[in-house]
Amino acid sequence: MVSAKAARGGSTLGDLRQSGAMKLLFPRPDPAMLQAIIINSAGGITGGDSFALTARAEAKAALSLTTQAAERAYRAQPGQVANLRNTLAVDSGATLHWLPQETILYDG
């Protein structure tokens, strides 16, 4: 969970909760827009993985989300499923940029 809130004419971190292989990095402070980079330290997605991201731009705040690189999806064993769930919310007068890079599907 990450949220941006309006503060002093710009945006700042409102809430941050993270666990497991999915982490967020904040490269440099930009008073106008909170910028966050989504990191998957597992190196890819395969059967049995479950990732969930919830992001909210609160009223009059600005939040930009991207990924560090293309996400890799690896072949899983029969019957194994990977789950990715992204939930984005934008409150009144807020801005949210969702800019993930592409997903690469690996056959082997």
C-alpha positions as CSV (number, residue, x, y, z in Angstrom):
1,M,0.0,0.0,0.0
2,V,1.3,3.4,-0.9
3,S,-0.5,6.7,-0.8
4,A,0.5,10.3,-1.7
5,K,-1.1,13.3,0.2
6,A,-1.1,17.0,-0.6
7,A,1.4,19.0,1.6
8,R,2.7,22.5,1.4
9,G,1.7,23.0,-2.3
10,G,3.0,19.7,-3.4
11,S,2.8,16.0,-2.6
12,T,4.4,13.8,0.0
13,L,4.2,10.2,1.2
14,G,1.0,9.5,3.1
15,D,1.2,5.8,3.9
16,L,3.6,3.0,3.0
17,R,3.2,-0.7,3.8
18,Q,5.3,-3.3,2.0
19,S,6.4,-6.9,2.4
20,G,7.9,-9.8,0.6
21,A,9.6,-9.4,-2.8
22,M,7.7,-6.3,-3.9
23,K,9.2,-3.1,-2.7
24,L,8.9,0.6,-3.5
25,L,11.8,3.0,-3.9
26,F,11.5,6.8,-4.0
27,P,14.4,8.0,-6.2
28,R,14.5,11.7,-5.4
29,P,12.1,14.1,-3.8
30,D,10.0,16.1,-6.2
31,P,7.8,18.5,-4.2
32,A,5.2,18.6,-7.0
33,M,4.7,14.8,-7.4
34,L,5.6,11.8,-5.3
35,Q,7.6,9.4,-7.6
36,A,7.8,5.7,-6.7
37,I,9.6,2.8,-8.5
38,I,8.1,-0.7,-8.0
39,I,10.8,-3.3,-7.5
40,N,10.3,-7.1,-7.7
41,S,13.4,-8.5,-5.9
42,A,12.4,-12.1,-6.8
43,G,13.6,-11.4,-10.4
44,G,10.3,-12.5,-12.1
45,I,6.9,-14.1,-11.6
46,T,6.1,-17.8,-11.7
47,G,3.5,-20.3,-10.5
48,G,2.5,-19.8,-6.9
49,D,3.5,-16.2,-6.8
50,S,1.0,-13.6,-5.5
51,F,1.7,-9.9,-5.7
52,A,-0.8,-7.1,-4.8
53,L,-0.3,-3.3,-5.1
54,T,-2.7,-0.8,-3.8
55,A,-1.9,2.9,-4.6
56,R,-4.0,6.0,-3.8
57,A,-3.5,9.6,-4.8
58,E,-5.3,11.5,-2.0
59,A,-7.2,14.7,-2.7
60,K,-5.1,17.3,-4.6
61,A,-2.0,15.1,-4.4
62,A,0.1,13.7,-7.3
63,L,1.6,10.2,-7.5
64,S,3.7,8.6,-10.3
65,L,4.3,4.8,-10.3
66,T,6.6,2.9,-12.6
67,T,8.7,-0.3,-12.6
68,Q,12.5,-0.5,-12.6
69,A,12.5,-2.8,-15.6
70,A,10.4,-5.1,-17.7
71,E,8.7,-7.8,-15.6
72,R,9.6,-11.4,-16.4
73,A,7.0,-14.2,-16.3
74,Y,8.4,-17.7,-16.2
75,R,6.7,-21.0,-17.1
76,A,5.0,-22.7,-14.2
77,Q,4.2,-26.3,-13.5
78,P,0.8,-27.5,-14.7
79,G,-1.9,-26.2,-12.4
80,Q,0.2,-23.5,-10.8
81,V,-1.0,-20.0,-11.2
82,A,0.6,-16.6,-10.5
83,N,-1.6,-13.8,-9.3
84,L,-0.9,-10.1,-9.8
85,R,-3.5,-7.5,-8.5
86,N,-3.1,-3.8,-8.9
87,T,-5.7,-1.4,-7.3
88,L,-5.4,2.3,-8.2
89,A,-7.5,5.0,-6.6
90,V,-7.5,8.7,-7.5
91,D,-9.3,11.1,-5.1
92,S,-10.9,14.4,-6.2
93,G,-8.4,16.9,-7.7
94,A,-5.6,14.3,-7.6
95,T,-3.3,12.9,-10.3
96,L,-1.9,9.4,-10.6
97,H,0.5,8.3,-13.4
98,W,0.6,4.5,-13.9
99,L,3.6,3.8,-16.1
100,P,4.8,0.1,-15.7
101,Q,7.2,-1.3,-18.3
102,E,6.2,-4.3,-20.4
103,T,6.0,-7.9,-19.3
104,I,8.2,-10.5,-21.0
105,L,6.8,-14.0,-21.2
106,Y,9.4,-16.8,-21.1
107,D,8.6,-20.2,-22.6
108,G,11.3,-22.1,-20.8
